[in-house]
Amino acid sequence: MWPTLLTAFALMLLIEGLLPFIAPKVWRETFRRITELADGQIRFLGLSSIVVGEVLRQRQRREAGTV
């Protein structure tokens, strides 16, 4: 389990680092706009990420036959 979590964390860092590395001005503007969102909007974005992540995880587990 730990190697899988470490791999997932490494991939997250790689993906999260792409935009600031490739387009720092776009990243800064996007981050600025996010800070202006209301708490409810930020929570909705967080919940949406959780739901999409869980759907993808379940789909991957079904395809791998580990359900």
Buried (B, 14 or more C-beta within 10 A) or exposed (E): EEEEEEEEEEEEEEEEEEBBEEEEEEBEEEEEEEEEEEEEEEEEEEEEEEEEEEEEEEEEEEEEEEE
